Amino acid sequence: MTVHPLQLVGGMTISAIPDMAKVVFSHGLTSTFRDGFIPLVTNFRTFKLAAQEVKDAGTALDMVLDSRVMAMQDITDEFGRHTAFERGLTALSSRFGVVSLMAPWNACLKQFSGLITMTNIMRASQRVVEGKASARDIRSLASSGIDADLARRISLEFAIYGDEQNGILLAKAGDWDDAGAREAFRTAVVREVDRIIVTPGQDKPLWMSTELGKTVGQFKGFAVSSMQKTMLAGLQQRDAATLNGVLLSLGLGALTYWAKETIAGRVTSEDPKVWAVEALDWSGLVGWAMDANGVLEKATRGKVGLSYFTGKEISRYASRNTAGALLGPTLDAASDLFQISGAISAGDFKQSDLHTVRKLLPIQNLFFLRTLFDRVEAATGDALGLPDAAAAKAR
């Protein structure tokens, strides 16, 4: 049993802003603009045709399957008929990706990165055939399971059936006669797209597949996958694309921090050290390392971890209690329930307890509704005459 994502992931789309840097991280600035942004702006009709090729390969289908969000929420491996209530929650989850704008975001970014990936695979394959392939071409193709023979076959099929329109390569892989080349090409595209737009998969440790592991590790699959697909991949890649991707990721991470704090009605810090740590955290570059740091900060009240140097707790962990930071959101929610029941029983219900009640409501964290929930919470507290924490201690 795990806490339902409708309560917690309303800000996923804002958190995903650094995804845009992952395309540069993998393919470099030149290819991203030449094969992606320029065709998108100058030849959108052909761009859409090429994007359909990405869908035909079996990815960028999030508007229908919402596969990335479901994988990040760890609710893709449930089997059985379940109760009507559970089936209703599952249906709501599958629609929530559209409401939160995460599904269209994922679909667009996967189509964009898939188009660049297809272009680079076909161009690298052509260079292999011509004997002009660089070490990076060979390495990139090999990492996608394409050897010299498959590169030759892919290049041949593209020469027969493919098309190039204003710099956009249309593979038209559905028409290829060589089924092996088509399968290798599409598998490579899906693999690379799921690596660029990090989608948790089999890279999670086995303990996270147990019932207890799924409870403790809920929402942590993305951090684990990001460590494998971003940080470790970058350490192996070690080129200009990696450097550009890291710098852009940090910049977009800082933008995410500003957006999150602004939407929540909080004032951003004026300390550059805080901005640097927040940019690193929201960038996703170091994966689960920042989760480990957050747990240490909670367990030691800031005596160990990056907050020791900044003097401020990382914003992503600010609203979590110690149990929730270490043992997952389900334990966090259980702790909140006990806090609420204890406050009601003791007749000591405060404004902070009302906020805890609000955190348990569905869609309360949806980024474009958050301000409305904040106002309703404040008005309810005033109507009930609830004291804040400081006033309650002074009584």
C-alpha positions in Angstrom: 0.0 0.0 0.0 1.5 3.4 -1.0 0.3 7.0 -0.8 -1.6 8.1 -3.9 0.3 10.5 -6.3 -2.7 12.8 -6.7 -1.7 14.5 -3.4 1.9 15.1 -4.2 2.9 15.5 -7.8 1.0 18.6 -8.9 4.2 20.4 -9.5 5.9 17.7 -11.6 5.8 19.8 -14.8 7.7 22.7 -13.1 10.2 20.2 -11.7 10.7 18.8 -15.2 12.0 22.1 -16.7 15.6 20.8 -16.6 14.6 18.0 -18.9 15.2 20.4 -21.8 18.9 20.3 -21.0 19.2 16.5 -21.3 18.9 16.8 -25.1 22.0 19.0 -25.2 23.7 16.7 -22.7 23.3 13.8 -25.1 23.6 15.3 -28.6 25.3 18.7 -28.0 24.3 22.2 -28.8 25.0 22.1 -32.5 22.8 19.1 -33.2 20.1 20.3 -30.9 19.7 23.5 -32.8 20.5 22.2 -36.3 18.3 19.1 -36.1 15.8 20.2 -33.6 15.0 23.9 -33.0 15.6 25.2 -36.5 13.3 22.6 -38.2 10.7 23.1 -35.4 10.6 26.9 -36.2 11.1 26.9 -40.0 9.4 23.7 -41.2 6.8 22.7 -38.6 4.7 20.5 -41.0 7.7 18.3 -41.8 8.7 18.3 -38.2 5.4 16.8 -37.3 5.8 14.0 -39.8 9.2 13.2 -38.4 7.7 13.3 -34.8 5.2 10.7 -36.0 8.1 8.5 -36.8 9.1 8.7 -33.1 5.7 7.6 -32.1 5.8 4.7 -34.6 9.0 3.6 -32.9 7.0 3.0 -29.7 7.8 6.1 -27.6 6.4 9.7 -27.0 3.0 8.1 -26.5 2.5 9.8 -23.1 -0.8 11.5 -24.1 -2.3 8.1 -24.3 -0.2 5.8 -22.0 1.3 8.5 -19.7 4.1 5.9 -19.3 6.8 8.2 -17.9 4.6 9.7 -15.1 3.3 6.2 -14.2 6.8 4.9 -14.0 8.0 7.8 -11.9 5.1 7.3 -9.5 5.8 3.5 -9.3 2.3 2.5 -10.2 3.0 0.6 -13.4 3.5 -2.8 -12.0 0.1 -3.4 -10.3 -1.8 -6.5 -11.4 -5.2 -7.8 -10.7 -8.8 -6.5 -10.9 -8.7 -4.6 -7.6 -11.8 -2.9 -6.1 -13.9 -0.4 -7.9 -12.4 2.4 -5.7 -8.8 1.3 -6.6 -9.7 1.1 -10.3 -11.2 4.6 -10.0 -8.0 5.9 -8.5 -5.9 4.3 -11.3 -8.1 6.0 -13.9 -7.7 9.3 -12.2 -3.9 8.8 -12.1 -3.9 8.1 -15.9 -5.9 11.4 -16.5 -3.9 13.4 -14.0 -0.9 13.5 -16.2 -2.9 15.5 -18.8 -4.4 17.8 -16.1 -1.0 18.6 -14.6 0.4 19.1 -18.2 3.1 16.5 -17.5 1.8 14.2 -20.3 1.9 16.8 -23.1 5.3 18.0 -21.8 6.7 14.5 -21.9 5.2 13.7 -25.3 6.6 16.9 -26.8 10.1 16.5 -25.4 10.3 12.9 -26.4 9.2 13.7 -29.9 11.8 16.5 -30.0 14.6 14.4 -28.7 13.5 11.4 -30.8 13.7 13.4 -33.9 17.3 14.5 -33.1 18.2 10.9 -32.1 16.9 9.4 -35.4 18.7 12.0 -37.4 22.0 11.3 -35.6 21.6 7.5 -36.0 21.0 7.8 -39.7 23.8 10.2 -40.3 26.2 8.2 -38.2 25.2 5.1 -40.1 25.8 6.8 -43.4 29.3 7.9 -42.3 30.1 4.3 -41.3 29.2 3.1 -44.8 31.3 5.9 -46.3 34.3 5.1 -44.0 34.1 8.6 -42.5 32.7 7.6 -39.0 34.4 9.2 -36.0 35.1 7.5 -32.8 32.1 9.1 -31.3 29.8 7.9 -34.1 31.0 4.3 -33.6 30.6 4.6 -29.8 27.1 6.1 -30.0 25.9 3.5 -32.4 27.5 0.6 -30.4 25.8 1.9 -27.2 22.5 1.6 -29.0 23.2 -2.0 -30.2 24.1 -1.0 -33.8 27.2 -2.5 -35.3 28.8 -1.9 -38.7 26.6 -4.4 -40.4 23.4 -3.0 -39.0 24.6 0.6 -39.8 25.1 -0.5 -43.4 21.6 -2.1 -43.5 19.9 1.0 -41.9 21.7 3.3 -44.4 20.6 1.1 -47.3 17.0 1.1 -46.3 17.0 4.9 -45.7 18.6 5.4 -49.2 15.7 3.4 -50.7 12.7 4.6 -48.7 13.8 7.6 -46.7 13.5 11.2 -47.5 15.2 14.5 -46.6 13.2 17.7 -46.5 14.9 21.0 -45.6 17.4 19.2 -43.3 14.8 16.9 -41.7 15.4 13.2 -42.3 12.3 11.1 -42.6 13.2 7.5 -42.1 9.8 6.0 -43.1 10.9 2.9 -41.3 7.5 1.3 -41.6 8.2 0.8 -45.3 11.6 -0.9 -44.8 12.0 -4.4 -46.2 14.7 -5.3 -43.7 12.8 -6.1 -40.6 16.0 -6.6 -38.5 17.3 -3.1 -39.5 13.9 -1.6 -38.7 13.7 -3.3 -35.3 17.3 -2.3 -34.4 16.7 1.3 -35.5 13.5 1.7 -33.5 14.9 0.0 -30.5 17.8 2.4 -30.5 15.5 5.4 -30.8 13.3 4.2 -27.8 16.4 3.4 -25.7 18.0 6.8 -26.3 14.8 8.8 -25.8 14.1 7.0 -22.5 17.7 7.9 -21.5 17.5 11.5 -22.5 14.0 12.1 -21.0 14.8 10.0 -17.9 12.1 7.3 -17.6 12.6 4.8 -14.7 12.9 1.2 -15.9 15.0 -1.8 -15.1 17.8 0.3 -13.7 16.1 0.3 -10.3 17.6 -1.9 -7.6 15.8 -5.2 -6.9 14.8 -4.2 -3.3 12.6 -1.5 -4.8 10.5 -4.2 -6.4 9.5 -5.8 -3.1 6.3 -4.7 -1.4 8.3 -2.9 1.4 10.7 -1.6 -1.1 7.9 -0.1 -3.3 6.6 1.7 -0.2 9.9 3.1 1.0 11.2 3.8 -2.5 8.0 5.4 -3.9 8.9 8.4 -6.1 12.6 7.6 -5.8 12.8 5.6 -9.0 13.5 8.8 -11.0 16.5 9.7 -8.9 18.0 6.2 -9.2 17.5 6.2 -13.0 18.8 9.8 -13.3 22.0 8.7 -11.6 22.5 5.9 -14.1 21.3 7.7 -17.3 22.6 11.2 -16.6 25.5 11.3 -14.2 27.2 8.0 -14.9 26.6 8.4 -18.7 28.1 11.9 -18.6 31.2 10.7 -16.7 31.7 8.2 -19.5 30.9 10.6 -22.3 33.2 13.4 -21.1 32.9 15.8 -24.1 31.7 19.3 -24.9 28.1 18.1 -25.1 28.4 16.9 -21.5 29.8 20.2 -20.3 27.2 22.2 -22.2 24.5 19.9 -20.8 25.7 20.3 -17.2 25.8 24.1 -17.4 22.3 24.3 -19.0 21.0 21.8 -16.4 22.3 23.9 -13.6 20.8 27.1 -15.1 17.4 25.4 -15.6 17.6 24.0 -12.1 18.0 27.5 -10.7 15.0 28.6 -12.8 13.0 25.7 -11.4 13.9 26.7 -7.8 12.7 30.3 -8.5 9.5 29.0 -10.1 8.7 26.6 -7.3 9.3 29.2 -4.6 7.3 31.9 -6.5 4.3 29.6 -7.0 4.4 28.6 -3.4 4.4 32.2 -2.3 7.8 32.0 -0.7 10.7 34.5 -1.0 13.8 33.1 -2.8 17.1 33.3 -1.0 19.6 36.1 -1.6 22.5 33.8 -0.7 24.4 32.5 -3.8 25.3 29.3 -1.9 21.7 28.5 -1.5 21.0 29.1 -5.2 24.0 26.9 -6.1 22.7 24.0 -4.0 19.1 24.4 -5.2 20.3 24.5 -8.8 22.2 21.3 -8.3 19.3 19.6 -6.6 16.6 20.6 -9.1 18.9 19.9 -12.1 18.7 16.1 -11.5 22.4 15.7 -12.3 23.4 13.8 -9.2 20.3 11.7 -8.8 19.8 9.9 -5.5 22.8 11.7 -3.9 20.6 14.7 -3.2 17.9 12.4 -1.7 20.6 10.9 0.6 21.7 14.5 1.5 18.0 15.4 2.3 17.7 12.4 4.6 20.9 13.3 6.4 19.8 16.8 6.9 16.5 15.7 8.4 18.1 13.0 10.7 20.8 15.4 12.0 18.7 18.7 12.0 21.0 20.2 9.5 24.3 19.4 11.3 25.3 17.0 8.4 24.7 17.8 4.7 24.8 20.7 2.4 22.6 22.8 4.7 25.5 23.0 7.1 27.2 25.2 4.6 24.2 27.2 3.4 22.4 27.5 6.7 19.1 26.6 5.0 17.4 23.3 4.3 17.0 22.2 0.7 13.5 23.4 -0.4 12.5 20.0 -1.8 12.7 18.4 1.6 11.4 21.4 3.7 7.8 20.1 4.0 8.8 16.5 4.8 9.2 15.0 8.3 12.1 12.8 9.3 10.1 9.6 8.8 8.9 10.7 5.4 12.4 11.6 4.3 13.8 8.3 5.2 10.9 5.8 4.7 8.9 7.4 1.9 5.7 9.4 1.5 3.4 6.7 2.8 5.1 6.9 6.3 5.1 10.6 5.9 1.3 10.6 5.4 0.8 8.2 8.3 2.8 10.5 10.6 0.7 13.4 9.4 -2.5 11.5 10.2 -1.3 10.8 13.8 -0.3 14.5 14.2 -3.8 15.6 13.1 -5.6 13.1 15.4 -3.4 14.0 18.3 -4.0 17.7 17.8 -7.8 17.2 17.7 -7.8 14.9 20.7 -5.7 17.4 22.8 -7.8 20.4 21.7 -4.6 22.0 20.4 -5.5 22.3 16.7 -3.3 25.0 15.1 -2.9 26.6 11.7 0.0 24.2 11.0 -2.3 21.3 11.7 -4.8 22.7 9.2 -1.9 22.8 6.6 -1.2 19.2 7.4 -4.9 18.3 6.6 -4.6 20.3 3.4 -1.5 18.3 2.3 -3.6 15.1 2.4 -6.2 16.4 -0.1 -6.1 15.3 -3.8 -4.7 17.9 -6.3 -3.8 20.3 -3.5 -0.3 20.6 -5.0 -1.4 21.2 -8.6 0.8 24.2 -9.5 -1.9 26.3 -11.2 -4.4 25.7 -8.3 -2.0 26.0 -5.5 -2.7 29.7 -4.9 -6.4 29.0 -4.6 -5.8 26.2 -2.0 -3.5 28.6 -0.1 -6.2 31.2 0.1 -8.9 28.7 1.1 -6.5 27.4 3.8 -5.8 30.9 5.2 -9.5 31.8 5.1 -10.5 28.6 6.9 -7.9 29.2 9.6 -9.1 32.7 10.1 -12.8 31.6 10.2 -12.0 29.0 12.8 -9.8 31.3 14.8 -6.8 28.9 14.7 -3.6 30.2 16.3 -0.3 29.8 14.5 2.5 27.7 16.1 4.2 30.6 17.8 0.9 31.8 19.4 0.1 28.3 20.5 3.5 28.0 22.3 3.0 31.3 24.1 -0.4 30.2 25.6 
